[in-house]
Amino acid sequence: MKFIVNGEEQDVAATTLHELLSLLDYQGRWLATAVNGELVRSADRVRHRLAEQDRIEILSPMQGG
């Protein structure tokens, strides 16, 4: 399916947010995720179903200062 991930189109064979994160090599419960502007908690990612052209934002903390 095609998704917009962090502003870029991605073609990924995923049906859930958890699968998408795994296939794109995002790991860790510390990630913040949103689908179509709605926050998705880490505990809900396994069952959060994705649809074609969903807009997914994946944020991770940055080091530095």
OpenMM code with the backbone's topology and positions (N, CA, C; nanometers):
from openmm import Vec3, app, unit

residues = "MET LYS PHE ILE VAL ASN GLY GLU GLU GLN ASP VAL ALA ALA THR THR LEU HIS GLU LEU LEU SER LEU LEU ASP TYR GLN GLY ARG TRP LEU ALA THR ALA VAL ASN GLY GLU LEU VAL ARG SER ALA ASP ARG VAL ARG HIS ARG LEU ALA GLU GLN ASP ARG ILE GLU ILE LEU SER PRO MET GLN GLY GLY".split()
positions = [
    Vec3(0.0829, -0.1174, 0.0000),
    Vec3(0.0000, 0.0000, 0.0000),
    Vec3(0.0880, 0.1246, 0.0000),
    Vec3(0.0321, 0.2326, -0.0469),
    Vec3(0.1050, 0.3585, -0.0482),
    Vec3(0.0595, 0.4451, 0.0686),
    Vec3(0.1582, 0.4984, 0.1397),
    Vec3(0.1353, 0.5857, 0.2535),
    Vec3(0.2214, 0.7098, 0.2375),
    Vec3(0.1856, 0.8143, 0.3098),
    Vec3(0.2702, 0.9324, 0.3202),
    Vec3(0.3322, 0.9250, 0.4593),
    Vec3(0.4624, 0.8986, 0.4656),
    Vec3(0.5327, 0.8827, 0.5926),
    Vec3(0.6286, 0.9995, 0.6093),
    Vec3(0.6044, 1.0785, 0.7119),
    Vec3(0.6868, 1.1977, 0.7378),
    Vec3(0.7020, 1.2833, 0.6123),
    Vec3(0.5913, 1.2971, 0.5383),
    Vec3(0.5891, 1.3841, 0.4210),
    Vec3(0.6370, 1.3217, 0.2917),
    Vec3(0.6801, 1.1955, 0.2948),
    Vec3(0.7297, 1.1289, 0.1739),
    Vec3(0.6452, 1.0059, 0.1431),
    Vec3(0.6143, 0.9872, 0.0144),
    Vec3(0.5356, 0.8704, -0.0244),
    Vec3(0.6198, 0.7437, -0.0106),
    Vec3(0.5607, 0.6423, 0.0504),
    Vec3(0.6260, 0.5118, 0.0695),
    Vec3(0.5303, 0.4038, 0.0207),
    Vec3(0.5816, 0.3042, -0.0461),
    Vec3(0.5028, 0.1883, -0.0882),
    Vec3(0.5490, 0.0708, -0.0033),
    Vec3(0.4667, 0.0328, 0.0948),
    Vec3(0.5059, -0.0670, 0.1944),
    Vec3(0.3924, -0.1678, 0.2105),
    Vec3(0.4263, -0.2957, 0.2180),
    Vec3(0.3265, -0.4012, 0.2362),
    Vec3(0.2952, -0.4184, 0.3844),
    Vec3(0.2204, -0.3233, 0.4402),
    Vec3(0.1852, -0.3280, 0.5826),
    Vec3(0.0360, -0.3018, 0.5963),
    Vec3(-0.0260, -0.3678, 0.6932),
    Vec3(-0.1681, -0.3453, 0.7185),
    Vec3(-0.1923, -0.2781, 0.8532),
    Vec3(-0.0921, -0.2818, 0.9408),
    Vec3(-0.1048, -0.2160, 1.0708),
    Vec3(0.0118, -0.1200, 1.0906),
    Vec3(-0.0063, -0.0287, 1.1835),
    Vec3(0.1007, 0.0661, 1.2136),
    Vec3(0.2231, -0.0072, 1.2674),
    Vec3(0.2020, -0.1088, 1.3476),
    Vec3(0.3144, -0.1879, 1.4010),
    Vec3(0.3959, -0.2502, 1.2872),
    Vec3(0.3288, -0.3090, 1.1886),
    Vec3(0.3987, -0.3693, 1.0743),
    Vec3(0.4762, -0.2634, 0.9967),
    Vec3(0.4150, -0.1485, 0.9758),
    Vec3(0.4819, -0.0414, 0.9028),
    Vec3(0.6095, 0.0015, 0.9736),
    Vec3(0.6014, 0.0220, 1.1042),
    Vec3(0.7192, 0.0613, 1.1806),
    Vec3(0.8287, -0.0438, 1.1706),
    Vec3(0.7913, -0.1697, 1.1790),
    Vec3(0.8901, -0.2782, 1.1686),
    Vec3(0.9561, -0.2813, 1.0309),
    Vec3(0.8754, -0.2701, 0.9262),
    Vec3(0.9292, -0.2758, 0.7908),
    Vec3(1.0184, -0.1559, 0.7585),
    Vec3(0.9915, -0.0418, 0.8201),
    Vec3(1.0745, 0.0768, 0.7981),
    Vec3(1.1873, 0.0874, 0.8996),
    Vec3(1.2013, -0.0158, 0.9813),
    Vec3(1.3098, -0.0278, 1.0793),
    Vec3(1.3056, 0.0781, 1.1895),
    Vec3(1.1842, 0.1144, 1.2312),
    Vec3(1.1668, 0.1997, 1.3493),
    Vec3(1.1424, 0.1078, 1.4671),
    Vec3(1.2157, 0.1283, 1.5749),
    Vec3(1.2016, 0.0439, 1.6923),
    Vec3(1.1955, 0.1298, 1.8176),
    Vec3(1.1327, 0.0766, 1.9197),
    Vec3(1.1302, 0.1428, 2.0492),
    Vec3(0.9938, 0.1974, 2.0857),
    Vec3(0.9621, 0.1862, 2.2134),
    Vec3(0.8342, 0.2370, 2.2625),
    Vec3(0.8386, 0.3892, 2.2773),
    Vec3(0.9562, 0.4495, 2.2658),
    Vec3(0.9719, 0.5920, 2.2837),
    Vec3(0.9319, 0.6723, 2.1614),
    Vec3(0.8971, 0.6067, 2.0515),
    Vec3(0.8528, 0.6768, 1.9319),
    Vec3(0.7157, 0.7394, 1.9554),
    Vec3(0.6922, 0.8524, 1.8935),
    Vec3(0.5589, 0.9125, 1.8911),
    Vec3(0.5041, 0.8921, 1.7502),
    Vec3(0.3799, 0.8449, 1.7407),
    Vec3(0.3216, 0.8190, 1.6092),
    Vec3(0.1837, 0.8824, 1.5988),
    Vec3(0.1531, 0.9275, 1.4783),
    Vec3(0.0208, 0.9820, 1.4488),
    Vec3(-0.0200, 0.9347, 1.3099),
    Vec3(-0.1485, 0.9061, 1.2946),
    Vec3(-0.2033, 0.8679, 1.1652),
    Vec3(-0.3153, 0.9669, 1.1332),
    Vec3(-0.3005, 1.0341, 1.0209),
    Vec3(-0.3976, 1.1354, 0.9783),
    Vec3(-0.4249, 1.2383, 1.0879),
    Vec3(-0.3184, 1.2783, 1.1570),
    Vec3(-0.3282, 1.3816, 1.2588),
    Vec3(-0.3740, 1.3358, 1.3956),
    Vec3(-0.4021, 1.2069, 1.4118),
    Vec3(-0.4478, 1.1518, 1.5397),
    Vec3(-0.3362, 1.0711, 1.6044),
    Vec3(-0.3023, 1.1052, 1.7274),
    Vec3(-0.1988, 1.0334, 1.8012),
    Vec3(-0.2368, 0.8864, 1.8178),
    Vec3(-0.1404, 0.7973, 1.7968),
    Vec3(-0.1608, 0.6534, 1.8182),
    Vec3(-0.0610, 0.6093, 1.9239),
    Vec3(-0.1130, 0.5669, 2.0392),
    Vec3(-0.0267, 0.5221, 2.1491),
    Vec3(0.0478, 0.3948, 2.1102),
    Vec3(0.1622, 0.3729, 2.1719),
    Vec3(0.2434, 0.2552, 2.1392),
    Vec3(0.1667, 0.1255, 2.1627),
    Vec3(0.0853, 0.1202, 2.2665),
    Vec3(0.0086, -0.0010, 2.2965),
    Vec3(-0.0976, -0.0305, 2.1902),
    Vec3(-0.1377, 0.0701, 2.1125),
    Vec3(-0.2432, 0.0528, 2.0125),
    Vec3(-0.1911, 0.0272, 1.8711),
    Vec3(-0.0613, 0.0334, 1.8521),
    Vec3(-0.0051, 0.0210, 1.7170),
    Vec3(-0.0280, -0.1162, 1.6545),
    Vec3(-0.0282, -0.2203, 1.7351),
    Vec3(-0.0449, -0.3567, 1.6825),
    Vec3(-0.1810, -0.3736, 1.6159),
    Vec3(-0.2826, -0.3088, 1.6689),
    Vec3(-0.4174, -0.3275, 1.6137),
    Vec3(-0.4674, -0.2079, 1.5321),
    Vec3(-0.3837, -0.1046, 1.5171),
    Vec3(-0.4254, 0.0123, 1.4383),
    Vec3(-0.4108, -0.0183, 1.2901),
    Vec3(-0.5230, -0.0363, 1.2217),
    Vec3(-0.5235, -0.0703, 1.0789),
    Vec3(-0.4946, 0.0534, 0.9942),
    Vec3(-0.4197, 0.0334, 0.8879),
    Vec3(-0.3866, 0.1413, 0.7958),
    Vec3(-0.4665, 0.1281, 0.6672),
    Vec3(-0.4877, 0.2419, 0.6018),
    Vec3(-0.5578, 0.2453, 0.4733),
    Vec3(-0.4691, 0.3160, 0.3712),
    Vec3(-0.4926, 0.2864, 0.2458),
    Vec3(-0.4192, 0.3488, 0.1367),
    Vec3(-0.4197, 0.5014, 0.1526),
    Vec3(-0.3024, 0.5624, 0.1338),
    Vec3(-0.2811, 0.7068, 0.1395),
    Vec3(-0.2933, 0.7680, 0.2798),
    Vec3(-0.2925, 0.6854, 0.3849),
    Vec3(-0.2869, 0.7403, 0.5204),
    Vec3(-0.1621, 0.8253, 0.5340),
    Vec3(-0.1732, 0.9306, 0.6135),
    Vec3(-0.0580, 1.0175, 0.6437),
    Vec3(-0.0062, 0.9796, 0.7815),
    Vec3(0.1161, 0.9281, 0.7865),
    Vec3(0.1755, 0.8800, 0.9111),
    Vec3(0.2932, 0.9702, 0.9476),
    Vec3(0.2928, 1.0137, 1.0714),
    Vec3(0.4055, 1.0902, 1.1247),
    Vec3(0.4738, 1.0050, 1.2314),
    Vec3(0.6054, 0.9929, 1.2216),
    Vec3(0.6845, 0.9169, 1.3167),
    Vec3(0.7908, 1.0110, 1.3727),
    Vec3(0.7860, 1.0336, 1.5016),
    Vec3(0.8807, 1.1239, 1.5654),
    Vec3(0.9631, 1.0483, 1.6666),
    Vec3(1.0921, 1.0788, 1.6696),
    Vec3(1.1800, 1.0175, 1.7677),
    Vec3(1.2608, 1.1280, 1.8343),
    Vec3(1.2975, 1.1084, 1.9608),
    Vec3(1.3759, 1.2110, 2.0291),
    Vec3(1.5133, 1.2262, 1.9651),
    Vec3(1.5669, 1.3463, 1.9746),
    Vec3(1.6997, 1.3740, 1.9198),
    Vec3(1.7941, 1.4075, 2.0338),
    Vec3(1.9177, 1.3699, 2.0160),
    Vec3(2.0196, 1.4045, 2.1147),
    Vec3(2.0846, 1.5359, 2.0766),
    Vec3(2.1397, 1.5986, 2.1736),
    Vec3(2.2117, 1.7225, 2.1454),
    Vec3(2.1574, 1.8344, 2.2324),
    Vec3(2.2000, 1.9523, 2.2051),
    Vec3(2.1480, 2.0617, 2.2839),
    Vec3(2.2213, 2.1839, 2.2699),
] * unit.nanometer
topology = app.Topology()
chain = topology.addChain("A")
for resn in residues:
    res = topology.addResidue(resn, chain)
    for name in ("N", "CA", "C"):
        topology.addAtom(name, app.Element.getBySymbol(name[0]), res)
